[in-house]
Amino acid sequence: MAEEDEVAEGEEGASEEAAKKKRKLIMIAAPLVLLILGGGGYFAASYLGMFSDGDEMEMAGKMPPAKPAYYHELPEMVVNLSSKEKRAQYLKMRISLEVSDVSVAEAMRPNLPRVLDLFQVYLRELRASDLEGSQGIYRLKEELLKRINLVVHPSRVNRILLKEIIIQ
């Protein structure tokens, strides 16, 4: 009997220890789970904009409207591309220049012959392989923009827009 009491007490002690470990685990894990869920909920709410007080909306309403762009059309250009072959290759282009103000477009008019001359000289040195793909067209636009801004300085052309480009 004494042995049975000792075994029963041992089992109770083991079950009490297991219960204490379980409570300790719950006391540690419960706050961590609540912290993770709370942090996730806060992040989701802030991401969805539930905490904004409308300042962003007011700022968007107070921003000045975007200034309209003005465009200046250049005459159509046809140039003979540089080639080592006997067959001639031609480039036909129609370009628009985007400027920020009408006064810039007006200031460009006296310099238009210089601009066209610079474009013609540059374009005649190109090969058809220089204009292949989107990267070639991008380089062409950047080079033309750099050249025109040198001519019209202190005014500035914002972009070169290709309306038509044909390589034949």
C-alpha positions, 0 to 999 in steps of 0.5 A, spaced: 500 500 500 505 504 501 508 503 494 501 504 491 501 511 495 508 513 493 506 511 485 500 515 486 503 521 489 509 521 483 503 521 478 500 527 481 507 530 482 508 529 474 501 531 472 502 538 476 509 539 473 506 538 466 500 542 468 505 548 471 509 547 464 503 548 460 501 554 464 508 557 463 508 556 456 501 559 455 503 565 459 509 566 454 505 564 448 499 568 449 502 575 449 506 573 443 500 571 439 496 577 441 502 581 439 503 578 432 496 579 431 495 586 433 501 588 429 499 585 423 492 588 424 495 595 425 499 594 419 493 592 415 489 598 417 495 603 416 496 600 409 488 600 407 488 608 410 484 607 416 488 611 420 489 617 415 486 623 418 484 626 411 491 630 410 493 627 404 486 628 401 487 635 403 494 636 400 491 633 393 486 638 393 491 644 394 496 642 389 496 646 383 494 643 377 499 641 372 502 646 367 500 644 360 505 643 355 506 646 348 508 643 342 512 646 336 512 642 330 518 641 326 518 640 318 519 633 315 526 631 314 528 626 309 536 624 310 540 619 306 543 615 312 551 613 312 552 606 308 558 602 306 553 599 301 551 601 294 544 601 296 542 608 299 538 608 305 533 614 307 530 616 314 524 620 314 522 623 320 517 628 323 518 631 330 514 635 335 518 639 340 515 639 347 516 646 351 513 648 358 511 655 355 509 659 349 514 664 349 520 658 349 516 656 342 516 663 340 524 664 342 525 658 338 523 660 331 529 665 329 534 659 331 530 654 327 535 654 321 540 652 326 536 646 329 535 643 322 542 644 320 544 640 326 539 635 326 541 634 318 548 633 320 547 628 325 542 624 322 546 623 316 552 620 320 547 615 322 547 608 320 541 604 319 543 599 325 544 605 330 536 606 329 535 599 330 530 597 336 527 601 342 534 603 345 536 606 338 530 610 338 531 612 345 539 614 344 536 618 337 531 622 341 536 623 347 542 626 342 537 630 338 534 633 345 541 635 347 543 638 341 537 642 340 538 645 348 545 647 346 542 651 340 536 654 344 539 656 351 537 659 356 530 656 353 529 649 354 526 643 350 523 638 355 522 632 350 522 630 343 516 627 340 517 622 334 511 623 330 513 619 324 520 615 323 521 611 317 527 607 315 527 605 308 
